[in-house]
Structures are given as structure tokens and as C-alpha cells.
Amino acid sequence: MPLCDPCLSQLDRPGHFPPHASLLKSATLRTTSGQNAFVYRCGDCGENLLLASADCEAPDQWTRLDADGWR
Ligand SMILES: [Zn+2]
């Protein structure tokens, strides 16, 4: 399912960018590097976005959650 416009504009934003109005936190994950990652589900398009950092050095970023995990 394609992402809705608010989700598309959310992608690749830094973590301090607030989730858009239809995003609801659905899960908290722990990455292999021991950090927390947050899954948000969109009430509009039903897609899942992930708020996480790629590694300890990188800042949090909004990414798309898919079957491969996150980049
Ligand atoms: Zn959406």
C-alpha cells in the first residue's frame, strides 16, 4: 500500500520532527545495538514508520519499516 502524503513527508526527517497527526506509536523495539526503536502506525494509510537511528553515532531518523527491517 502506498504511503499517504503526510507519511511521505515524514520519511527521512530527523527524529526531533514530530509524528504527523495520524501516526500512533504501536511498538517499541530494541535494536541489535541495544538502542530503542519506535514503530508508529499510520491511521490513514496503514503503513508503519520506524523512528530509530542506524547506529549509535547516527541521530534518530524517520524511516519506512518493511520486511527487511530498517536501513
Ligand atoms: Zn500514512
PDB file of the backbone (N, CA, C, O) and the ligand in Angstrom, with CONECT records:
HET     ZN  A 101       1
ATOM      1  N   MET A   1       0.852  -1.194   0.000  1.00  0.00           N
ATOM      2  CA  MET A   1       0.000   0.000   0.000  1.00  0.00           C
ATOM      3  C   MET A   1       0.890   1.247   0.000  1.00  0.00           C
ATOM      4  O   MET A   1       1.845   1.326   0.772  1.00  0.00           O
ATOM      5  N   PRO A   2       0.584   2.207  -0.850  1.00  0.00           N
ATOM      6  CA  PRO A   2       1.449   3.400  -0.878  1.00  0.00           C
ATOM      7  C   PRO A   2       1.258   4.242   0.378  1.00  0.00           C
ATOM      8  O   PRO A   2       0.191   4.267   0.991  1.00  0.00           O
ATOM      9  N   LEU A   3       2.302   4.904   0.718  1.00  0.00           N
ATOM     10  CA  LEU A   3       2.237   5.802   1.868  1.00  0.00           C
ATOM     11  C   LEU A   3       1.396   7.020   1.520  1.00  0.00           C
ATOM     12  O   LEU A   3       1.409   7.493   0.383  1.00  0.00           O
ATOM     13  N   CYS A   4       0.671   7.517   2.500  1.00  0.00           N
ATOM     14  CA  CYS A   4      -0.079   8.750   2.279  1.00  0.00           C
ATOM     15  C   CYS A   4       0.890   9.946   2.303  1.00  0.00           C
ATOM     16  O   CYS A   4       2.043   9.816   2.713  1.00  0.00           O
ATOM     17  N   ASP A   5       0.414  11.067   1.870  1.00  0.00           N
ATOM     18  CA  ASP A   5       1.284  12.230   1.762  1.00  0.00           C
ATOM     19  C   ASP A   5       1.948  12.639   3.080  1.00  0.00           C
ATOM     20  O   ASP A   5       3.143  12.937   3.096  1.00  0.00           O
ATOM     21  N   PRO A   6       1.196  12.659   4.184  1.00  0.00           N
ATOM     22  CA  PRO A   6       1.868  13.009   5.450  1.00  0.00           C
ATOM     23  C   PRO A   6       2.992  12.034   5.809  1.00  0.00           C
ATOM     24  O   PRO A   6       4.019  12.442   6.353  1.00  0.00           O
ATOM     25  N   CYS A   7       2.798  10.739   5.505  1.00  0.00           N
ATOM     26  CA  CYS A   7       3.852   9.756   5.773  1.00  0.00           C
ATOM     27  C   CYS A   7       5.056   9.994   4.865  1.00  0.00           C
ATOM     28  O   CYS A   7       6.203   9.936   5.306  1.00  0.00           O
ATOM     29  N   LEU A   8       4.779  10.260   3.603  1.00  0.00           N
ATOM     30  CA  LEU A   8       5.880  10.510   2.672  1.00  0.00           C
ATOM     31  C   LEU A   8       6.719  11.699   3.127  1.00  0.00           C
ATOM     32  O   LEU A   8       7.947  11.677   3.044  1.00  0.00           O
ATOM     33  N   SER A   9       6.045  12.723   3.601  1.00  0.00           N
ATOM     34  CA  SER A   9       6.806  13.892   4.037  1.00  0.00           C
ATOM     35  C   SER A   9       7.492  13.643   5.369  1.00  0.00           C
ATOM     36  O   SER A   9       8.388  14.391   5.759  1.00  0.00           O
ATOM     37  N   GLN A  10       7.068  12.578   6.079  1.00  0.00           N
ATOM     38  CA  GLN A  10       7.696  12.229   7.353  1.00  0.00           C
ATOM     39  C   GLN A  10       9.024  11.501   7.139  1.00  0.00           C
ATOM     40  O   GLN A  10       9.943  11.619   7.950  1.00  0.00           O
ATOM     41  N   LEU A  11       9.115  10.756   6.053  1.00  0.00           N
ATOM     42  CA  LEU A  11      10.294   9.927   5.811  1.00  0.00           C
ATOM     43  C   LEU A  11      11.557  10.767   5.714  1.00  0.00           C
ATOM     44  O   LEU A  11      11.570  11.855   5.139  1.00  0.00           O
ATOM     45  N   ASP A  12      12.606  10.227   6.292  1.00  0.00           N
ATOM     46  CA  ASP A  12      13.939  10.828   6.246  1.00  0.00           C
ATOM     47  C   ASP A  12      14.055  12.124   7.023  1.00  0.00           C
ATOM     48  O   ASP A  12      15.073  12.812   6.947  1.00  0.00           O
ATOM     49  N   ARG A  13      13.008  12.458   7.776  1.00  0.00           N
ATOM     50  CA  ARG A  13      13.108  13.612   8.676  1.00  0.00           C
ATOM     51  C   ARG A  13      13.916  13.205   9.895  1.00  0.00           C
ATOM     52  O   ARG A  13      13.955  12.026  10.247  1.00  0.00           O
ATOM     53  N   PRO A  14      14.555  14.155  10.538  1.00  0.00           N
ATOM     54  CA  PRO A  14      15.251  13.841  11.788  1.00  0.00           C
ATOM     55  C   PRO A  14      14.265  13.483  12.892  1.00  0.00           C
ATOM     56  O   PRO A  14      13.085  13.826  12.825  1.00  0.00           O
ATOM     57  N   GLY A  15      14.768  12.786  13.912  1.00  0.00           N
ATOM     58  CA  GLY A  15      13.912  12.254  14.964  1.00  0.00           C
ATOM     59  C   GLY A  15      13.193  13.304  15.776  1.00  0.00           C
ATOM     60  O   GLY A  15      12.169  13.015  16.394  1.00  0.00           O
ATOM     61  N   HIS A  16      13.716  14.532  15.787  1.00  0.00           N
ATOM     62  CA  HIS A  16      13.027  15.563  16.567  1.00  0.00           C
ATOM     63  C   HIS A  16      11.818  16.120  15.828  1.00  0.00           C
ATOM     64  O   HIS A  16      11.048  16.907  16.379  1.00  0.00           O
ATOM     65  N   PHE A  17      11.657  15.699  14.559  1.00  0.00           N
ATOM     66  CA  PHE A  17      10.479  16.096  13.802  1.00  0.00           C
ATOM     67  C   PHE A  17       9.283  15.330  14.346  1.00  0.00           C
ATOM     68  O   PHE A  17       9.316  14.099  14.340  1.00  0.00           O
ATOM     69  N   PRO A  18       8.224  15.992  14.817  1.00  0.00           N
ATOM     70  CA  PRO A  18       7.125  15.268  15.482  1.00  0.00           C
ATOM     71  C   PRO A  18       6.331  14.411  14.503  1.00  0.00           C
ATOM     72  O   PRO A  18       6.208  14.763  13.330  1.00  0.00           O
ATOM     73  N   PRO A  19       5.785  13.277  14.982  1.00  0.00           N
ATOM     74  CA  PRO A  19       4.958  12.435  14.110  1.00  0.00           C
ATOM     75  C   PRO A  19       3.710  13.178  13.654  1.00  0.00           C
ATOM     76  O   PRO A  19       3.150  13.971  14.412  1.00  0.00           O
ATOM     77  N   HIS A  20       3.271  12.932  12.432  1.00  0.00           N
ATOM     78  CA  HIS A  20       2.063  13.616  11.965  1.00  0.00           C
ATOM     79  C   HIS A  20       0.838  13.091  12.703  1.00  0.00           C
ATOM     80  O   HIS A  20       0.916  12.091  13.417  1.00  0.00           O
ATOM     81  N   ALA A  21      -0.290  13.767  12.528  1.00  0.00           N
ATOM     82  CA  ALA A  21      -1.454  13.587  13.407  1.00  0.00           C
ATOM     83  C   ALA A  21      -2.006  12.168  13.425  1.00  0.00           C
ATOM     84  O   ALA A  21      -2.578  11.748  14.430  1.00  0.00           O
ATOM     85  N   SER A  22      -1.848  11.423  12.339  1.00  0.00           N
ATOM     86  CA  SER A  22      -2.442  10.083  12.277  1.00  0.00           C
ATOM     87  C   SER A  22      -1.482   8.984  12.696  1.00  0.00           C
ATOM     88  O   SER A  22      -1.855   7.811  12.708  1.00  0.00           O
ATOM     89  N   LEU A  23      -0.255   9.342  13.038  1.00  0.00           N
ATOM     90  CA  LEU A  23       0.711   8.323  13.459  1.00  0.00           C
ATOM     91  C   LEU A  23       0.540   8.023  14.941  1.00  0.00           C
ATOM     92  O   LEU A  23       0.569   8.924  15.780  1.00  0.00           O
ATOM     93  N   LEU A  24       0.361   6.740  15.249  1.00  0.00           N
ATOM     94  CA  LEU A  24       0.235   6.312  16.628  1.00  0.00           C
ATOM     95  C   LEU A  24       1.330   5.302  16.937  1.00  0.00           C
ATOM     96  O   LEU A  24       1.600   4.397  16.147  1.00  0.00           O
ATOM     97  N   LYS A  25       1.954   5.468  18.094  1.00  0.00           N
ATOM     98  CA  LYS A  25       3.020   4.547  18.460  1.00  0.00           C
ATOM     99  C   LYS A  25       2.432   3.165  18.697  1.00  0.00           C
ATOM    100  O   LYS A  25       1.495   3.016  19.482  1.00  0.00           O
ATOM    101  N   SER A  26       2.970   2.158  18.029  1.00  0.00           N
ATOM    102  CA  SER A  26       2.401   0.811  18.151  1.00  0.00           C
ATOM    103  C   SER A  26       3.352  -0.168  18.803  1.00  0.00           C
ATOM    104  O   SER A  26       2.911  -1.199  19.310  1.00  0.00           O
ATOM    105  N   ALA A  27       4.642   0.118  18.808  1.00  0.00           N
ATOM    106  CA  ALA A  27       5.562  -0.839  19.409  1.00  0.00           C
ATOM    107  C   ALA A  27       6.885  -0.166  19.710  1.00  0.00           C
ATOM    108  O   ALA A  27       7.260   0.822  19.079  1.00  0.00           O
ATOM    109  N   THR A  28       7.579  -0.719  20.683  1.00  0.00           N
ATOM    110  CA  THR A  28       8.944  -0.305  20.968  1.00  0.00           C
ATOM    111  C   THR A  28       9.841  -1.511  20.758  1.00  0.00           C
ATOM    112  O   THR A  28       9.626  -2.569  21.348  1.00  0.00           O
ATOM    113  N   LEU A  29      10.826  -1.347  19.932  1.00  0.00           N
ATOM    114  CA  LEU A  29      11.745  -2.433  19.625  1.00  0.00           C
ATOM    115  C   LEU A  29      13.109  -2.128  20.223  1.00  0.00           C
ATOM    116  O   LEU A  29      13.420  -0.991  20.578  1.00  0.00           O
ATOM    117  N   ARG A  30      13.906  -3.175  20.322  1.00  0.00           N
ATOM    118  CA  ARG A  30      15.292  -2.965  20.728  1.00  0.00           C
ATOM    119  C   ARG A  30      16.177  -3.435  19.583  1.00  0.00           C
ATOM    120  O   ARG A  30      16.074  -4.573  19.125  1.00  0.00           O
ATOM    121  N   THR A  31      17.029  -2.558  19.138  1.00  0.00           N
ATOM    122  CA  THR A  31      17.871  -2.912  18.003  1.00  0.00           C
ATOM    123  C   THR A  31      19.030  -3.791  18.451  1.00  0.00           C
ATOM    124  O   THR A  31      19.288  -3.943  19.645  1.00  0.00           O
ATOM    125  N   THR A  32      19.714  -4.360  17.487  1.00  0.00           N
ATOM    126  CA  THR A  32      20.841  -5.224  17.813  1.00  0.00           C
ATOM    127  C   THR A  32      21.935  -4.463  18.535  1.00  0.00           C
ATOM    128  O   THR A  32      22.733  -5.057  19.261  1.00  0.00           O
ATOM    129  N   SER A  33      21.978  -3.152  18.341  1.00  0.00           N
ATOM    130  CA  SER A  33      22.988  -2.362  19.040  1.00  0.00           C
ATOM    131  C   SER A  33      22.501  -1.914  20.418  1.00  0.00           C
ATOM    132  O   SER A  33      23.173  -1.137  21.096  1.00  0.00           O
ATOM    133  N   GLY A  34      21.317  -2.413  20.833  1.00  0.00           N
ATOM    134  CA  GLY A  34      20.845  -2.145  22.176  1.00  0.00           C
ATOM    135  C   GLY A  34      20.100  -0.843  22.334  1.00  0.00           C
ATOM    136  O   GLY A  34      19.837  -0.412  23.457  1.00  0.00           O
ATOM    137  N   GLN A  35      19.757  -0.208  21.232  1.00  0.00           N
ATOM    138  CA  GLN A  35      19.017   1.042  21.308  1.00  0.00           C
ATOM    139  C   GLN A  35      17.538   0.790  21.127  1.00  0.00           C
ATOM    140  O   GLN A  35      17.133  -0.230  20.569  1.00  0.00           O
ATOM    141  N   ASN A  36      16.743   1.716  21.596  1.00  0.00           N
ATOM    142  CA  ASN A  36      15.311   1.618  21.383  1.00  0.00           C
ATOM    143  C   ASN A  36      14.945   2.159  20.011  1.00  0.00           C
ATOM    144  O   ASN A  36      15.532   3.126  19.524  1.00  0.00           O
ATOM    145  N   ALA A  37      13.967   1.514  19.404  1.00  0.00           N
ATOM    146  CA  ALA A  37      13.404   1.990  18.145  1.00  0.00           C
ATOM    147  C   ALA A  37      11.894   1.971  18.300  1.00  0.00           C
ATOM    148  O   ALA A  37      11.345   1.090  18.961  1.00  0.00           O
ATOM    149  N   PHE A  38      11.233   2.922  17.704  1.00  0.00           N
ATOM    150  CA  PHE A  38       9.803   3.081  17.921  1.00  0.00           C
ATOM    151  C   PHE A  38       9.043   2.916  16.608  1.00  0.00           C
ATOM    152  O   PHE A  38       9.345   3.559  15.603  1.00  0.00           O
ATOM    153  N   VAL A  39       8.057   2.038  16.652  1.00  0.00           N
ATOM    154  CA  VAL A  39       7.227   1.810  15.475  1.00  0.00           C
ATOM    155  C   VAL A  39       5.957   2.642  15.606  1.00  0.00           C
ATOM    156  O   VAL A  39       5.286   2.611  16.637  1.00  0.00           O
ATOM    157  N   TYR A  40       5.640   3.375  14.568  1.00  0.00           N
ATOM    158  CA  TYR A  40       4.412   4.171  14.520  1.00  0.00           C
ATOM    159  C   TYR A  40       3.558   3.664  13.369  1.00  0.00           C
ATOM    160  O   TYR A  40       4.042   3.479  12.252  1.00  0.00           O
ATOM    161  N   ARG A  41       2.288   3.444  13.654  1.00  0.00           N
ATOM    162  CA  ARG A  41       1.373   3.013  12.608  1.00  0.00           C
ATOM    163  C   ARG A  41       0.499   4.181  12.200  1.00  0.00           C
ATOM    164  O   ARG A  41      -0.004   4.933  13.034  1.00  0.00           O
ATOM    165  N   CYS A  42       0.332   4.311  10.895  1.00  0.00           N
ATOM    166  CA  CYS A  42      -0.465   5.412  10.370  1.00  0.00           C
ATOM    167  C   CYS A  42      -1.923   5.004  10.265  1.00  0.00           C
ATOM    168  O   CYS A  42      -2.233   3.969   9.675  1.00  0.00           O
ATOM    169  N   GLY A  43      -2.818   5.793  10.825  1.00  0.00           N
ATOM    170  CA  GLY A  43      -4.244   5.522  10.749  1.00  0.00           C
ATOM    171  C   GLY A  43      -4.838   5.821   9.391  1.00  0.00           C
ATOM    172  O   GLY A  43      -5.952   5.391   9.094  1.00  0.00           O
ATOM    173  N   ASP A  44      -4.118   6.544   8.568  1.00  0.00           N
ATOM    174  CA  ASP A  44      -4.632   6.894   7.236  1.00  0.00           C
ATOM    175  C   ASP A  44      -4.297   5.829   6.201  1.00  0.00           C
ATOM    176  O   ASP A  44      -5.189   5.307   5.533  1.00  0.00           O
ATOM    177  N   CYS A  45      -3.006   5.504   6.067  1.00  0.00           N
ATOM    178  CA  CYS A  45      -2.616   4.566   5.007  1.00  0.00           C
ATOM    179  C   CYS A  45      -2.304   3.178   5.549  1.00  0.00           C
ATOM    180  O   CYS A  45      -2.139   2.243   4.766  1.00  0.00           O
ATOM    181  N   GLY A  46      -2.218   3.018   6.871  1.00  0.00           N
ATOM    182  CA  GLY A  46      -1.994   1.708   7.452  1.00  0.00           C
ATOM    183  C   GLY A  46      -0.555   1.234   7.409  1.00  0.00           C
ATOM    184  O   GLY A  46      -0.254   0.112   7.816  1.00  0.00           O
ATOM    185  N   GLU A  47       0.329   2.079   6.920  1.00  0.00           N
ATOM    186  CA  GLU A  47       1.739   1.706   6.851  1.00  0.00           C
ATOM    187  C   GLU A  47       2.417   1.965   8.190  1.00  0.00           C
ATOM    188  O   GLU A  47       1.906   2.704   9.031  1.00  0.00           O
ATOM    189  N   ASN A  48       3.576   1.342   8.371  1.00  0.00           N
ATOM    190  CA  ASN A  48       4.338   1.513   9.599  1.00  0.00           C
ATOM    191  C   ASN A  48       5.603   2.307   9.321  1.00  0.00           C
ATOM    192  O   ASN A  48       6.324   2.041   8.360  1.00  0.00           O
ATOM    193  N   LEU A  49       5.853   3.268  10.165  1.00  0.00           N
ATOM    194  CA  LEU A  49       7.098   4.033  10.092  1.00  0.00           C
ATOM    195  C   LEU A  49       7.918   3.724  11.331  1.00  0.00           C
ATOM    196  O   LEU A  49       7.382   3.424  12.397  1.00  0.00           O
ATOM    197  N   LEU A  50       9.221   3.804  11.167  1.00  0.00           N
ATOM    198  CA  LEU A  50      10.123   3.495  12.257  1.00  0.00           C
ATOM    199  C   LEU A  50      10.931   4.729  12.616  1.00  0.00           C
ATOM    200  O   LEU A  50      11.478   5.413  11.751  1.00  0.00           O
ATOM    201  N   LEU A  51      10.992   4.994  13.900  1.00  0.00           N
ATOM    202  CA  LEU A  51      11.844   6.071  14.382  1.00  0.00           C
ATOM    203  C   LEU A  51      13.029   5.427  15.083  1.00  0.00           C
ATOM    204  O   LEU A  51      12.884   4.854  16.163  1.00  0.00           O
ATOM    205  N   ALA A  52      14.196   5.522  14.469  1.00  0.00           N
ATOM    206  CA  ALA A  52      15.365   4.863  15.020  1.00  0.00           C
ATOM    207  C   ALA A  52      16.613   5.456  14.399  1.00  0.00           C
ATOM    208  O   ALA A  52      16.552   6.138  13.376  1.00  0.00           O
ATOM    209  N   SER A  53      17.741   5.189  15.027  1.00  0.00           N
ATOM    210  CA  SER A  53      18.997   5.599  14.424  1.00  0.00           C
ATOM    211  C   SER A  53      19.692   4.375  13.853  1.00  0.00           C
ATOM    212  O   SER A  53      19.572   3.271  14.385  1.00  0.00           O
ATOM    213  N   ALA A  54      20.414   4.583  12.770  1.00  0.00           N
ATOM    214  CA  ALA A  54      21.058   3.473  12.078  1.00  0.00           C
ATOM    215  C   ALA A  54      22.155   2.842  12.933  1.00  0.00           C
ATOM    216  O   ALA A  54      22.368   1.632  12.867  1.00  0.00           O
ATOM    217  N   ASP A  55      22.837   3.629  13.714  1.00  0.00           N
ATOM    218  CA  ASP A  55      23.832   3.103  14.643  1.00  0.00           C
ATOM    219  C   ASP A  55      23.999   4.096  15.781  1.00  0.00           C
ATOM    220  O   ASP A  55      23.351   5.143  15.787  1.00  0.00           O
ATOM    221  N   CYS A  56      24.847   3.787  16.731  1.00  0.00           N
ATOM    222  CA  CYS A  56      24.961   4.616  17.931  1.00  0.00           C
ATOM    223  C   CYS A  56      25.373   6.047  17.604  1.00  0.00           C
ATOM    224  O   CYS A  56      25.027   6.986  18.321  1.00  0.00           O
ATOM    225  N   GLU A  57      26.107   6.196  16.522  1.00  0.00           N
ATOM    226  CA  GLU A  57      26.630   7.518  16.187  1.00  0.00           C
ATOM    227  C   GLU A  57      25.593   8.374  15.472  1.00  0.00           C
ATOM    228  O   GLU A  57      25.602   9.600  15.584  1.00  0.00           O
ATOM    229  N   ALA A  58      24.708   7.724  14.745  1.00  0.00           N
ATOM    230  CA  ALA A  58      23.776   8.468  13.899  1.00  0.00           C
ATOM    231  C   ALA A  58      22.614   9.008  14.722  1.00  0.00           C
ATOM    232  O   ALA A  58      22.179   8.360  15.674  1.00  0.00           O
ATOM    233  N   PRO A  59      22.115  10.168  14.373  1.00  0.00           N
ATOM    234  CA  PRO A  59      20.909  10.678  15.040  1.00  0.00           C
ATOM    235  C   PRO A  59      19.685   9.897  14.617  1.00  0.00           C
ATOM    236  O   PRO A  59      19.675   9.253  13.569  1.00  0.00           O
ATOM    237  N   ASP A  60      18.641   9.961  15.453  1.00  0.00           N
ATOM    238  CA  ASP A  60      17.375   9.315  15.101  1.00  0.00           C
ATOM    239  C   ASP A  60      16.837   9.868  13.792  1.00  0.00           C
ATOM    240  O   ASP A  60      17.026  11.036  13.452  1.00  0.00           O
ATOM    241  N   GLN A  61      16.167   8.996  13.080  1.00  0.00           N
ATOM    242  CA  GLN A  61      15.586   9.405  11.811  1.00  0.00           C
ATOM    243  C   GLN A  61      14.318   8.599  11.557  1.00  0.00           C
ATOM    244  O   GLN A  61      14.184   7.461  12.006  1.00  0.00           O
ATOM    245  N   TRP A  62      13.395   9.212  10.830  1.00  0.00           N
ATOM    246  CA  TRP A  62      12.176   8.501  10.419  1.00  0.00           C
ATOM    247  C   TRP A  62      12.478   7.691   9.176  1.00  0.00           C
ATOM    248  O   TRP A  62      12.991   8.213   8.186  1.00  0.00           O
ATOM    249  N   THR A  63      12.151   6.395   9.238  1.00  0.00           N
ATOM    250  CA  THR A  63      12.345   5.553   8.065  1.00  0.00           C
ATOM    251  C   THR A  63      11.099   4.685   7.881  1.00  0.00           C
ATOM    252  O   THR A  63      10.237   4.599   8.755  1.00  0.00           O
ATOM    253  N   ARG A  64      11.039   4.058   6.732  1.00  0.00           N
ATOM    254  CA  ARG A  64       9.928   3.156   6.471  1.00  0.00           C
ATOM    255  C   ARG A  64      10.258   1.781   7.031  1.00  0.00           C
ATOM    256  O   ARG A  64      11.364   1.277   6.836  1.00  0.00           O
ATOM    257  N   LEU A  65       9.312   1.180   7.720  1.00  0.00           N
ATOM    258  CA  LEU A  65       9.504  -0.172   8.240  1.00  0.00           C
ATOM    259  C   LEU A  65       9.001  -1.152   7.196  1.00  0.00           C
ATOM    260  O   LEU A  65       7.842  -1.085   6.786  1.00  0.00           O
ATOM    261  N   ASP A  66       9.860  -2.057   6.764  1.00  0.00           N
ATOM    262  CA  ASP A  66       9.426  -3.072   5.812  1.00  0.00           C
ATOM    263  C   ASP A  66       9.970  -4.427   6.241  1.00  0.00           C
ATOM    264  O   ASP A  66      10.564  -4.552   7.312  1.00  0.00           O
ATOM    265  N   ALA A  67       9.767  -5.432   5.412  1.00  0.00           N
ATOM    266  CA  ALA A  67      10.112  -6.794   5.792  1.00  0.00           C
ATOM    267  C   ALA A  67      11.617  -6.956   6.032  1.00  0.00           C
ATOM    268  O   ALA A  67      12.037  -7.847   6.769  1.00  0.00           O
ATOM    269  N   ASP A  68      12.392  -6.126   5.433  1.00  0.00           N
ATOM    270  CA  ASP A  68      13.842  -6.216   5.595  1.00  0.00           C
ATOM    271  C   ASP A  68      14.325  -5.509   6.856  1.00  0.00           C
ATOM    272  O   ASP A  68      15.529  -5.441   7.105  1.00  0.00           O
ATOM    273  N   GLY A  69      13.402  -4.987   7.648  1.00  0.00           N
ATOM    274  CA  GLY A  69      13.826  -4.201   8.791  1.00  0.00           C
ATOM    275  C   GLY A  69      14.075  -2.778   8.367  1.00  0.00           C
ATOM    276  O   GLY A  69      13.360  -2.247   7.516  1.00  0.00           O
ATOM    277  N   TRP A  70      15.071  -2.154   8.943  1.00  0.00           N
ATOM    278  CA  TRP A  70      15.345  -0.758   8.600  1.00  0.00           C
ATOM    279  C   TRP A  70      16.729  -0.648   8.019  1.00  0.00           C
ATOM    280  O   TRP A  70      17.563  -1.536   8.196  1.00  0.00           O
ATOM    281  N   ARG A  71      16.971   0.446   7.324  1.00  0.00           N
ATOM    282  CA  ARG A  71      18.267   0.631   6.721  1.00  0.00           C
ATOM    283  C   ARG A  71      19.235   1.178   7.757  1.00  0.00           C
ATOM    284  O   ARG A  71      20.403   1.410   7.448  1.00  0.00           O
TER     285      ARG A  71
HETATM  286 ZN    ZN A 101       0.200   7.343   6.266  1.00  0.00          ZN2+
END
